[in-house]
Amino acid sequence: MAGRSFEELVAEGEAVPTEGWDFSWFDGRATEERPSWGYQRLMGERMATAKAALDIQTGGGEVLAGVPQRAPLCVATEAWPPNIAKATALLHPLGTVVVADPEEPPLPFADGAFDLVVSRHPVRAYFDEIARVLRPGGTYFAQHVGPRSVIEITEYFLGPQPGGAGRHPDRERAEAEAAELEIVDVRTERLRMEFFDVGAVVHFLRKVIWMVPGFTAAAYLPRLRELHDQIESQGPFVAHSSRTLFEARKPGG
């Protein structure tokens, strides 16, 4: 941001609330290329024909609220209290119940309760539980964070990071198949991101907490100042997000 000092930019990044998955604060401060498939639109098409649907780890409910039509019986889960409050305020008027539920199994629903389970950027997909709550013939449709997503930011602060197989689509495919789900579609894209000021990086790391675990601006102040100087002299900090479209079906029905 032209004319803002390092201290002002860091303070701005620290002051912005982090609940929900609304990234509008980044307008003009950072950009992220979107996947070609358009997850929300495709999810909305499936939601319009579902009778009972579950949105796992809904965040603030923004993605689910943004589809034209939800299933007649629609439930969302969320673990983080600030997001639970935000999602409840957003989704209850739309007829969707929000259930406070930890990210780990089990899901608090009966076997075969849903014909559609969706999730955008779950921390992890527990395919045994997903398969359990799907009815025969039901669909899991999600957008996952792909391998080594935004690794450039993580490595800037923490140094080289080996591995990254935990979010690899091949591993997720194998886990889904082990849960006896049939794979319909798996595809991954790597997408350009640009951060135009250090305040945007601070807010991003406060919001997406697994990028640099335990991040605080105070703990990384010298490195943040170096990043500020780099952006000022060389232009935006470039990283790449990784996204996987994942669709699977429970046999039968």
Stockholm file with secondary structure:
# STOCKHOLM 1.0

chainA/1-253         MAGRSFEELVAEGEAVPTEGWDFSWFDGRATEERPSWGYQRLMGERMATAKAALDIQTGGGEVLAGVPQRAPLCVATEAWPPNIAKATALLHPLGTVVVADPEEPPLPFADGAFDLVVSRHPVRAYFDEIARVLRPGGTYFAQHVGPRSVIEITEYFLGPQPGGAGRHPDRERAEAEAAELEIVDVRTERLRMEFFDVGAVVHFLRKVIWMVPGFTAAAYLPRLRELHDQIESQGPFVAHSSRTLFEARKPGG
#=GR chainA/1-253 SS CTTCCHHHHHHHHHHSCCCSSCCGGGTTTEEECCCTTCHHHHHHHHHHHCSEEEESSCTTSHHHHTSSCCCSEEEEEECSHHHHHHHHHHHGGGTCEEEECCSSSCCSSCTTCEEEEEEESCSCCCHHHHHHHEEEEEEEEEEEECTTTTHHHHHHHHCCCCCCGGGCHHHHHHHHHHTTCEEEEEEEEEEEEEECSHHHHHHHHHHSTTSSTTCCTTTTHHHHHHHHHHHHHHCCEEEEEEEEEEEEECSCC
#=GC SS_cons         CTTCCHHHHHHHHHHSCCCSSCCGGGTTTEEECCCTTCHHHHHHHHHHHCSEEEESSCTTSHHHHTSSCCCSEEEEEECSHHHHHHHHHHHGGGTCEEEECCSSSCCSSCTTCEEEEEEESCSCCCHHHHHHHEEEEEEEEEEEECTTTTHHHHHHHHCCCCCCGGGCHHHHHHHHHHTTCEEEEEEEEEEEEEECSHHHHHHHHHHSTTSSTTCCTTTTHHHHHHHHHHHHHHCCEEEEEEEEEEEEECSCC
//
